[in-house]
Amino acid sequence: MTNKINITINGFPVEIKKGETIIQAADSQGITIPTLCYHKDLCVAGNCRVCVVEVVGQTRLSAACATPCEEGMEILTNSLKVRNSRKHIIELLLAEHNADCTKCYRNGNCELQKLSSEYKIMTQDFLELAPLKKYSVDMYSPSIIKDDSKCIRCQRCVRTCAELQGVNALTVAHKGDKMKITTFFEKAMRDVVCTNCGQCVNHCPTGALVEKNYIEEVWDAIANPAKHVVVQTAPAVRVGLGEELGLPAGSRVTGKMVAALKRLGFDAVLDTDFTADLTIMEEGTELLARLKKALVDKDETVKLPMATSCSPGWIKYIEHMYPEYLDNLSTCKSPQQMFGALAKTYYAKARNIEPENIVSVSVMPCTAKKFEAYRPEMHDSGYRDVDYVLTTRELAILIKQAGLDFNKLEPVKYDRLMGDSTGAAVIFGATGGVMEAALRTAYELVTGRDVPFKNLNIEPVRGMEGVKEASIKIENPLKEWAFLDGVELKCAVAHGLINAKTVMDAVKTGKVNYHFIEFMACPGGCLGGGGQPIPTSPEIRKKRAEAIYAEDGALALRKSHENPEVQKLYKDFLKHPLSDVSHHLLHTSYTKRERF
């Protein structure tokens, strides 16, 4: 039985895969059919009707995203009837849309604006029929701004929150011209079960959902001569930033990014990868300590499996959905917050700067990091550990505002003290990266040997499958770890909160028995974060992941415990993993953490 069918598109015969929709078939032939509700990450909805095409023999136009191709189908994607229909639909959307584009954060990267330009919508004939209503703007969240006046009701955000994340913070209310996208009882987003992950922002075609930006606050800090402004950059930023500055998806721009940050006027350009390596030292030691208590001391209060705590979206999700498992979380703060605490203690002391004069800025692929920095318990340095969080997109705006030609910048290295890192830290940016980094170090600490995978590449935890599993049998460990001899360390990786739910439900019902689980809130991990360049797609995330692993492979040091600056940090300041100083600055627990 053949898996191909024959159709014609605009008069040209085409052979396509059976089961493809019209929009997929057209795309395979290099024909773009415009749409506002369709997205490769999401189920088909057919809400916007911008993608209408003409099928010969049918009286009504068909939605290309929702219509499967059939043998012998004749499709017209650019007939007069199609063009006129699309133009009228765009005009109707504009009639209900706050089209004050020059004041919109998404100006220049708005799908409705792009279509309006392509179809040359010069007038708004429907404006009198649908005068713009008064809408509220929700600005209460530290992460996300929701502006209903710019919403075109495509429902991408609703489907994203439900299908990718399983959170359902957003929903559709009312019908007809009163229909709107809202929250539970129309509360502010900070007051509902929202994880701040920002996937709704990444999938919104207009400016209805955007990150809350702190661009001007950072410029003010840089301009203040009394302030010493330190910036840290997350692993995933270096493989995403180039997209905002005209480079192909998956471009590695680490050195150019550092050069740009120095040109912007930051006093020190340092790396979150440094504290990613530090996280592995603390988190890996914590896991081994839990295993010892469980296997040797027979301590029944020890909580296994241990879950990672690097993703603030995941942390907020487990607080809402599985609060009975909070003690299973690693007590480690995220690399961002570890860095912030050290910036105003270790770094301040080494540079002889008063902590109150340090402004700590982070550049993250994540909107939830903005929320995390504002959590009340993140003040263990005696000050707010991280003052401002910028997304990858916000950094690109700073670079453009400064007039820098990014492509002409010569690569520069990070500053020292908290700027050195290993390949293990870089792969934190991809799903499975934290697990892989932890296993590289933990296995060597226990056995004295490299992890038994070719070139340190732990392939079972790599890739874009929603849930991945891996196990490593520990044989002939060092004397002090003899109790682990023969133990098969069972691990799992989940990315996207809908997959986190699958794993947590399996843990809850006893269907699985893991020792260690990595959770990341966003599809693909941090490289697919809510603060990364728009648009996003499975293909773009795959290219970013390839860049992450290429960066890892290019570095001389690829295991966290080999980082010389981390070694120096322990020697001069922290003493050893899980020390009293480490616990105070780098860890948290739910006895002192305020839940949200």
Phi and psi in degrees as a GROMACS rama.xvg file:
@    title "Ramachandran Plot"
@    xaxis  label "Phi"
@    yaxis  label "Psi"
@TYPE xy
-70.3524  147.676  THR-2
-104.705  13.5479  ASN-3
-120.981  151.948  LYS-4
-133.354  162.016  ILE-5
-113.541  129.629  ASN-6
-136.539  174.591  ILE-7
-123.332  138.77  THR-8
-121.2  116.049  ILE-9
55.8582  37.2172  ASN-10
89.0623  -5.18723  GLY-11
-103.777  129.468  PHE-12
-69.328  139.021  PRO-13
-138.87  136.51  VAL-14
-103.992  124.822  GLU-15
-130.618  170.011  ILE-16
-71.994  139.245  LYS-17
-64.2655  135.326  LYS-18
98.2327  -8.91582  GLY-19
-71.4688  146.372  GLU-20
-81.7756  169.342  THR-21
-61.6313  -40.0973  ILE-22
-66.9387  -34.704  ILE-23
-70.5033  -41.1944  GLN-24
-63.9637  -44.218  ALA-25
-63.4545  -42.1429  ALA-26
-61.2672  -38.5786  ASP-27
-66.0128  -18.8847  SER-28
-102.83  11.0348  GLN-29
77.7712  22.2563  GLY-30
-110.24  120.536  ILE-31
-91.526  122.528  THR-32
-103.102  121.12  ILE-33
-66.7188  148.237  PRO-34
-157.308  156.118  THR-35
-122.498  -19.7106  LEU-36
-105.033  -22.2011  CYS-37
-76.4828  140.089  TYR-38
-151.636  138.993  HIS-39
-61.7903  -24.2364  LYS-40
-78.1015  -15.5749  ASP-41
-120.728  164.936  LEU-42
-70.4136  162.008  CYS-43
-74.4312  136.703  VAL-44
-121.704  -39.3898  ALA-45
66.3015  34.095  GLY-46
-83.264  -41.105  ASN-47
-83.0874  -29.6337  CYS-48
67.4871  10.4173  ARG-49
-69.4533  -25.4075  VAL-50
-86.6483  19.1272  CYS-51
-61.6826  143.622  VAL-52
-134.754  166.913  VAL-53
-103.53  126.237  GLU-54
-106.294  118.305  VAL-55
-57.948  128.935  VAL-56
100.356  -11.0234  GLY-57
-107.364  141.847  GLN-58
-79.8623  -30.2732  THR-59
-103.232  150.428  ARG-60
-71.4244  149.542  LEU-61
-111.243  145.261  SER-62
-76.8241  117.008  ALA-63
-63.9855  -30.1168  ALA-64
-72.7774  -23.8908  CYS-65
-113.567  2.13937  ALA-66
-108.639  115.228  THR-67
-73.9284  146.585  PRO-68
-75.7734  148.458  CYS-69
-127.38  155.636  GLU-70
-55.0752  129.148  GLU-71
81.7173  0.84414  GLY-72
-62.3884  134.835  MET-73
-109.689  118.476  GLU-74
-116.972  135.422  ILE-75
-117.949  117.201  LEU-76
-98.7375  -5.98034  THR-77
-140.81  28.9133  ASN-78
-73.6546  166.4  SER-79
-59.7292  -41.5964  LEU-80
-61.1585  -41.8144  LYS-81
-66.8033  -47.5463  VAL-82
-62.4722  -43.0201  ARG-83
-64.6171  -41.8679  ASN-84
-62.0878  -46.9673  SER-85
-60.7294  -42.4837  ARG-86
-61.7322  -42.8647  LYS-87
-65.8952  -38.4116  HIS-88
-63.8328  -43.4497  ILE-89
-62.7214  -41.217  ILE-90
-62.1118  -40.9915  GLU-91
-64.8737  -40.1651  LEU-92
-64.1258  -41.3967  LEU-93
-66.0256  -30.5707  LEU-94
-64.9852  -27.2777  ALA-95
-102.812  4.3891  GLU-96
-109.66  138.102  HIS-97
-73.9621  92.3665  ASN-98
-94.0033  36.6646  ALA-99
-83.219  72.3074  ASP-100
-63.1041  -33.2964  CYS-101
-68.0542  -17.6257  THR-102
-103.169  8.28721  LYS-103
-97.4072  137.958  CYS-104
-63.4016  -28.4432  TYR-105
-92.4592  10.945  ARG-106
-54.9999  123.352  ASN-107
95.062  -13.8203  GLY-108
-139.737  49.5798  ASN-109
-121.042  127.527  CYS-110
-68.1823  -35.8143  GLU-111
-68.1379  -41.7843  LEU-112
-61.0279  -41.6145  GLN-113
-63.0315  -44.5907  LYS-114
-66.0627  -39.102  LEU-115
-61.0868  -37.9014  SER-116
-70.5226  -43.7847  SER-117
-63.8057  -38.8203  GLU-118
-93.4907  7.8434  TYR-119
49.5237  57.4049  LYS-120
-78.0069  98.7018  ILE-121
-94.965  -22.2224  MET-122
-128.857  166.961  THR-123
-124.22  79.3433  GLN-124
-65.4261  -22.0707  ASP-125
-95.6721  1.98781  PHE-126
-61.9679  -38.59  LEU-127
-69.4822  -28.7729  GLU-128
-76.7355  -26.6378  LEU-129
-136.419  71.6357  ALA-130
-61.2228  144.36  PRO-131
-62.0467  126.536  LEU-132
-79.1092  168.097  LYS-133
-84.3958  125.742  LYS-134
-123.261  154.409  TYR-135
-94.4761  156.954  SER-136
-118.644  121.852  VAL-137
-91.2026  107.511  ASP-138
-117.334  17.4232  MET-139
-80.4639  -24.9597  TYR-140
-72.9515  143.935  SER-141
-74.4586  -6.37695  PRO-142
-113.855  -41.2202  SER-143
-132.485  138.116  ILE-144
-108.43  131.62  ILE-145
-116.079  115.735  LYS-146
-118.515  101.208  ASP-147
-65.4125  -21.7818  ASP-148
-68.0946  -15.738  SER-149
-107.476  5.02619  LYS-150
-81.1461  132.909  CYS-151
-106.208  9.81705  ILE-152
59.3778  34.209  ARG-153
-72.7862  -21.1232  CYS-154
71.5459  16.2338  GLN-155
-59.0404  -43.0595  ARG-156
-63.3309  -38.6462  CYS-157
-64.6169  -45.7565  VAL-158
-67.873  -36.3244  ARG-159
-61.556  -48.8356  THR-160
-65.0466  -31.9801  CYS-161
-85.3809  -47.2655  ALA-162
-83.9049  -44.8319  GLU-163
-82.2148  -34.4984  LEU-164
-114.485  -21.92  GLN-165
64.6958  26.3241  GLY-166
-98.6002  -41.1792  VAL-167
61.5915  40.266  ASN-168
-71.9289  -26.6254  ALA-169
-112.349  146.25  LEU-170
-152.5  173.23  THR-171
-99.1203  131.903  VAL-172
-123.555  147.484  ALA-173
67.9725  178.712  HIS-174
-134.529  169.095  LYS-175
59.9067  -139.122  GLY-176
-73.8096  -8.12205  ASP-177
-94.5143  -3.07661  LYS-178
-61.0665  139.302  MET-179
-151.716  160.279  LYS-180
-94.2197  124.83  ILE-181
-145.057  -173.598  THR-182
-116.111  -178.6  THR-183
-59.0618  119.241  PHE-184
53.8956  26.6561  PHE-185
55.8897  34.2626  GLU-186
-75.5938  164.446  LYS-187
-64.863  151.472  ALA-188
-63.1423  -25.7913  MET-189
-71.9529  -15.9311  ARG-190
-105.259  8.80146  ASP-191
-121.104  176.16  VAL-192
-76.2472  82.5145  VAL-193
-123.042  134.912  CYS-194
-92.8035  -0.320886  THR-195
64.7857  17.2628  ASN-196
-64.4752  -26.7892  CYS-197
81.5721  7.30822  GLY-198
-64.3157  -30.0471  GLN-199
-63.3314  -37.4096  CYS-200
-64.3378  -46.2173  VAL-201
-64.6192  -25.8421  ASN-202
-102.353  -6.64997  HIS-203
-72.2681  130.41  CYS-204
-80.4395  -13.4067  PRO-205
-124.258  -156.957  THR-206
-100.401  23.2334  GLY-207
-69.3953  -30.0625  ALA-208
-131.648  118.687  LEU-209
-139.115  162.619  VAL-210
-72.265  150.712  GLU-211
-78.0218  116.883  LYS-212
-97.9382  152.039  ASN-213
-124.537  34.1758  TYR-214
-63.493  -48.9666  ILE-215
-67.9953  -35.6309  GLU-216
-62.3733  -38.7919  GLU-217
-70.2904  -42.2006  VAL-218
-58.6417  -42.3592  TRP-219
-61.8818  -41.0885  ASP-220
-65.2644  -42.4441  ALA-221
-62.3939  -36.243  ILE-222
-78.2218  -11.0969  ALA-223
-87.2634  111.488  ASN-224
-65.7896  -17.3319  PRO-225
-82.6804  -8.68703  ALA-226
-107.759  140.161  LYS-227
-103.788  108.899  HIS-228
-99.3724  117.105  VAL-229
-106.438  135.69  VAL-230
-123.144  140.096  VAL-231
-118.761  147.995  GLN-232
-125.115  131.986  THR-233
-75.8833  158.887  ALA-234
-55.989  -42.867  PRO-235
-73.4282  -18.5254  ALA-236
-63.6656  -37.848  VAL-237
-68.6066  -15.5449  ARG-238
-109.741  7.24748  VAL-239
-118.949  -33.1139  GLY-240
-55.5759  -38.7971  LEU-241
-57.2506  -31.7639  GLY-242
-62.7177  -33.8109  GLU-243
-76.1831  -12.6874  GLU-244
-120.279  25.5134  LEU-245
92.3506  5.39439  GLY-246
-98.2267  158.723  LEU-247
-66.3108  156.26  PRO-248
-58.8314  138.338  ALA-249
87.2208  9.69448  GLY-250
-73.055  134.638  SER-251
-92.4427  117.193  ARG-252
-126.883  29.9295  VAL-253
-53.302  -55.9935  THR-254
-63.3731  -40.7093  GLY-255
-65.8777  -38.3752  LYS-256
-61.7652  -44.5628  MET-257
-61.9506  -43.2481  VAL-258
-60.4501  -41.9376  ALA-259
-63.3837  -43.3569  ALA-260
-62.8057  -37.5352  LEU-261
-66.7358  -40.5574  LYS-262
-65.5703  -29.0055  ARG-263
-70.7182  -19.4185  LEU-264
109.937  9.45557  GLY-265
-65.8158  139.71  PHE-266
-74.8095  -29.3837  ASP-267
-145.521  130.39  ALA-268
-110.67  108.699  VAL-269
-122.755  179.425  LEU-270
-126.334  127.152  ASP-271
-61.5095  -23.245  THR-272
-58.6793  -30.6827  ASP-273
-58.0872  -47.0429  PHE-274
-81.854  -13.6041  THR-275
-66.067  -44.376  ALA-276
-60.2538  -41.2637  ASP-277
-63.9653  -39.3202  LEU-278
-58.1953  -41.9511  THR-279
-61.5899  -40.7501  ILE-280
-62.6876  -44.1739  MET-281
-74.2328  -46.4926  GLU-282
-70.6757  -40.3495  GLU-283
-63.4441  -41.4676  GLY-284
-65.1956  -38.7823  THR-285
-63.2916  -41.7466  GLU-286
-62.6262  -45.9044  LEU-287
-63.5415  -37.1587  LEU-288
-65.0276  -39.3406  ALA-289
-65.8306  -40.7602  ARG-290
-63.7493  -40.2142  LEU-291
-63.1273  -44.6366  LYS-292
-63.8834  -37.0258  LYS-293
-75.5593  -42.3538  ALA-294
-89.6171  -34.0648  LEU-295
-98.4146  -51.6492  VAL-296
-80.6687  -11.208  ASP-297
54.3946  38.8211  LYS-298
-81.0272  109.169  ASP-299
-75.7603  -8.3855  GLU-300
-83.6115  -11.64  THR-301
-68.7884  131.392  VAL-302
-97.0762  118.231  LYS-303
-131.26  146.511  LEU-304
-72.4434  152.944  PRO-305
-85.9302  137.046  MET-306
-112.513  145.428  ALA-307
-67.0585  158.649  THR-308
-130.96  26.3333  SER-309
-81.7215  -25.8809  CYS-310
-98.0305  110.957  SER-311
-67.0319  -26.8549  PRO-312
-65.4509  -42.0958  GLY-313
-64.6188  -41.0327  TRP-314
-59.8706  -45.6639  ILE-315
-67.1789  -33.0006  LYS-316
-64.6208  -47.1252  TYR-317
-68.4323  -31.5739  ILE-318
-61.5204  -40.0921  GLU-319
-79.3374  -44.841  HIS-320
-97.9105  -31.8567  MET-321
-136.147  56.7586  TYR-322
-61.4899  -22.7379  PRO-323
-70.007  -11.0649  GLU-324
-107.448  15.253  TYR-325
-61.582  -32.9932  LEU-326
-73.4238  -9.51493  ASP-327
-79.9115  -16.0803  ASN-328
-67.7961  141.891  LEU-329
-58.2893  143.414  SER-330
-78.959  -5.04966  THR-331
-64.5912  138.323  CYS-332
-71.5673  168.991  LYS-333
-71.3451  160.746  SER-334
-54.7923  -37.3151  PRO-335
-57.9116  -47.5284  GLN-336
-76.2488  -31.7588  GLN-337
-60.5313  -44.591  MET-338
-60.7394  -45.9515  PHE-339
-59.4395  -42.6959  GLY-340
-65.4617  -39.6838  ALA-341
-73.61  -30.5064  LEU-342
-60.5805  -34.2469  ALA-343
-101.79  11.0387  LYS-344
-129.68  -79.1249  THR-345
-58.6697  -52.135  TYR-346
-64.4295  -45.1005  TYR-347
-58.8456  -43.3408  ALA-348
-66.8669  -43.7142  LYS-349
-64.87  -34.0733  ALA-350
-96.4646  0.704652  ARG-351
57.2998  49.433  ASN-352
-121.445  137.251  ILE-353
-67.3034  130.524  GLU-354
-55.6985  -34.2892  PRO-355
-67.8913  -14.4622  GLU-356
-95.2165  -0.525491  ASN-357
-94.5339  129.951  ILE-358
-108.04  119.093  VAL-359
-99.863  116.629  SER-360
-116.679  139.164  VAL-361
-123.521  145.946  SER-362
-111.896  116.715  VAL-363
-127.432  154.054  MET-364
-84.2803  17.9777  PRO-365
-138.645  134.472  CYS-366
-83.7957  -27.2244  THR-367
-66.1299  -22.1345  ALA-368
-64.091  -28.9336  LYS-369
-64.1512  -44.2379  LYS-370
-63.6375  -44.8711  PHE-371
-58.8252  -42.8862  GLU-372
-63.6876  -25.4314  ALA-373
-95.1162  2.39762  TYR-374
-63.3347  139.32  ARG-375
-64.1827  -23.3527  PRO-376
-84.2392  -3.91588  GLU-377
-89.304  55.733  MET-378
-135.099  29.4037  HIS-379
-70.5268  -13.8034  ASP-380
-77.5798  -7.81888  SER-381
97.9278  -6.72737  GLY-382
-138.261  173.88  TYR-383
-64.5066  121.344  ARG-384
-63.179  -44.1639  ASP-385
-121.303  120.462  VAL-386
-80.8685  -45.1321  ASP-387
-139.01  139.975  TYR-388
-116.852  124.371  VAL-389
-106.899  144.242  LEU-390
-81.6668  169.353  THR-391
-55.7447  -40.2594  THR-392
-64.2023  -39.5819  ARG-393
-66.0975  -38.8362  GLU-394
-61.8301  -41.1948  LEU-395
-60.1203  -37.4926  ALA-396
-64.6309  -43.5189  ILE-397
-58.5762  -43.6066  LEU-398
-63.427  -41.7252  ILE-399
-67.6802  -41.5502  LYS-400
-63.0765  -30.8256  GLN-401
-79.9107  -6.08264  ALA-402
74.0808  23.885  GLY-403
-83.2655  132.608  LEU-404
-85.4298  96.1321  ASP-405
-56.7109  -40.2509  PHE-406
-68.9521  -20.5413  ASN-407
-91.783  -5.38553  LYS-408
-72.8462  135.78  LEU-409
-81.1738  134.503  GLU-410
-58.5299  140.194  PRO-411
-130.316  150.26  VAL-412
-86.7318  158.278  LYS-413
-63.6694  156.426  TYR-414
-69.6035  161.283  ASP-415
-87.161  179.563  ARG-416
86.5207  -51.2959  LEU-417
-135.739  38.0113  MET-418
-123.616  -2.9382  GLY-419
-93.1653  149.136  ASP-420
-158.335  175.468  SER-421
-120.41  172.27  THR-422
-62.7251  -28.1076  GLY-423
-61.7023  -34.2177  ALA-424
-73.2235  -37.723  ALA-425
-59.4665  -41.5647  VAL-426
-73.7174  -2.47637  ILE-427
-54.9753  -25.5095  PHE-428
-72.5831  -13.292  GLY-429
-114.602  149.6  ALA-430
-56.3377  133.679  THR-431
90.6219  -10.6947  GLY-432
-68.1638  -40.9929  GLY-433
-64.4163  -42.5678  VAL-434
-60.7673  -47.3677  MET-435
-62.5952  -44.195  GLU-436
-61.7433  -42.5286  ALA-437
-64.5816  -41.8463  ALA-438
-69.1378  -36.0995  LEU-439
-58.0139  -43.3645  ARG-440
-79.9561  -48.4226  THR-441
-60.9742  -42.6234  ALA-442
-63.2117  -42.2007  TYR-443
-69.3382  -37.9944  GLU-444
-63.2173  -34.6703  LEU-445
-82.3059  -37.6625  VAL-446
-109.496  -19.5799  THR-447
80.0379  7.58371  GLY-448
-125.697  159.153  ARG-449
-64.8977  150.516  ASP-450
-58.4299  138.124  VAL-451
-77.7358  59.3109  PRO-452
-135.382  145.145  PHE-453
-59.884  128.019  LYS-454
55.3082  28.6501  ASN-455
67.8598  7.79296  LEU-456
-87.8028  106.763  ASN-457
-88.6136  83.6544  ILE-458
-58.7864  -35.3061  GLU-459
-59.6118  -23.7754  PRO-460
-98.2652  3.29915  VAL-461
-95.2417  165.874  ARG-462
102.527  173.478  GLY-463
-104.439  13.4585  MET-464
-61.539  144.625  GLU-465
-61.9314  -38.9646  GLY-466
-131.154  129.933  VAL-467
-124.942  148.701  LYS-468
-127.059  150.396  GLU-469
-151.745  152.973  ALA-470
-143.027  144.652  SER-471
-131.324  124.446  ILE-472
-87.4107  127.704  LYS-473
-91.1106  118.948  ILE-474
-127.655  140.343  GLU-475
52.0532  56.2546  ASN-476
-72.3044  169.553  PRO-477
-63.6311  159.879  LEU-478
-54.2609  -44.3638  LYS-479
-69.644  -13.1129  GLU-480
-113.388  24.0361  TRP-481
-57.9198  -28.5936  ALA-482
-64.9151  -14.4309  PHE-483
-93.8173  -1.82913  LEU-484
-59.7718  124.532  ASP-485
86.4478  -6.77052  GLY-486
-73.2303  132.61  VAL-487
-97.3534  107.277  GLU-488
-75.6375  115.766  LEU-489
-102.643  127.13  LYS-490
-129.394  157.121  CYS-491
-142.427  155.072  ALA-492
-133.437  132.863  VAL-493
-135.304  136.123  ALA-494
-131.248  143.638  HIS-495
83.4479  130.289  GLY-496
-68.5402  -23.0369  LEU-497
-65.4078  -33.1758  ILE-498
-77.8395  -31.9786  ASN-499
-60.5706  -39.2378  ALA-500
-62.5839  -42.1451  LYS-501
-58.2943  -45.7091  THR-502
-67.9415  -45.5101  VAL-503
-64.3095  -37.6908  MET-504
-65.4406  -37.0546  ASP-505
-67.357  -38.9569  ALA-506
-64.1274  -43.5084  VAL-507
-64.2739  -36.4375  LYS-508
-90.0766  -1.65466  THR-509
78.9925  14.5447  GLY-510
-73.5581  -22.7456  LYS-511
-128.406  159.973  VAL-512
-139.476  83.3391  ASN-513
-99.2516  161.076  TYR-514
-99.5221  -33.3573  HIS-515
-146.83  133.541  PHE-516
-132.36  132.447  ILE-517
-98.8782  127.621  GLU-518
-119.056  134.63  PHE-519
-129.43  135.761  MET-520
-71.1557  -28.0322  ALA-521
-106.147  149.686  CYS-522
-58.3415  126.787  PRO-523
84.162  -3.23446  GLY-524
87.4487  -157.331  GLY-525
-62.304  -28.4348  CYS-526
-64.4029  -18.8718  LEU-527
-105.955  24.0022  GLY-528
-65.5937  162.559  GLY-529
-68.8601  -7.98022  GLY-530
-105.885  6.44301  GLY-531
-81.7994  167.14  GLN-532
-55.3005  146.194  PRO-533
-106.889  131.596  ILE-534
-86.9056  170.175  PRO-535
-124.204  153.413  THR-536
-163.648  164.871  SER-537
-57.5128  -37.6096  PRO-538
-66.9235  -41.0882  GLU-539
-66.2048  -43.352  ILE-540
-63.7596  -35.675  ARG-541
-64.0158  -41.3248  LYS-542
-66.653  -38.5126  LYS-543
-64.1072  -39.8663  ARG-544
-63.9123  -42.3901  ALA-545
-59.5683  -38.6925  GLU-546
-67.4548  -38.7583  ALA-547
-59.2904  -48.6121  ILE-548
-71.1281  -30.5802  TYR-549
-65.3121  -39.5592  ALA-550
-63.3529  -42.8108  GLU-551
-59.0191  -49.2932  ASP-552
-65.0753  -22.2015  GLY-553
-84.7059  -10.9585  ALA-554
-90.3634  147.614  LEU-555
-70.7418  -40.4557  ALA-556
-102.509  128.16  LEU-557
-130.267  12.8088  ARG-558
-129.07  132.477  LYS-559
-57.2864  -38.4197  SER-560
-70  -8.53211  HIS-561
-89.1162  -5.51599  GLU-562
-65.9743  115.847  ASN-563
-65.9917  -30.5993  PRO-564
-73.584  -32.9281  GLU-565
-67.5663  -40.8641  VAL-566
-59.8772  -42.1888  GLN-567
-65.7655  -39.1017  LYS-568
-58.2567  -45.239  LEU-569
-66.8791  -40.5895  TYR-570
-64.2585  -42.9822  LYS-571
-91.9349  -21.8048  ASP-572
-137.993  -53.4797  PHE-573
-88.3909  -19.9952  LEU-574
76.9249  -61.5956  LYS-575
-163.078  160.827  HIS-576
-58.3248  141.231  PRO-577
66.2222  21.8776  LEU-578
-70.3385  172.604  SER-579
-61.2021  -41.0667  ASP-580
-65.0788  -43.3614  VAL-581
-60.1193  -46.2004  SER-582
-60.2101  -38.6678  HIS-583
-69.5998  -44.0354  HIS-584
-93.9637  -33.0031  LEU-585
-109.232  -7.21167  LEU-586
-124.518  161.499  HIS-587
-142.819  166.495  THR-588
-147.533  163.119  SER-589
-79.7349  2.29146  TYR-590
-78.0499  -21.0256  THR-591
-125.576  1.20569  LYS-592
-92.6457  132.404  ARG-593
-81.5219  124.405  GLU-594
-84.2482  151.762  ARG-595
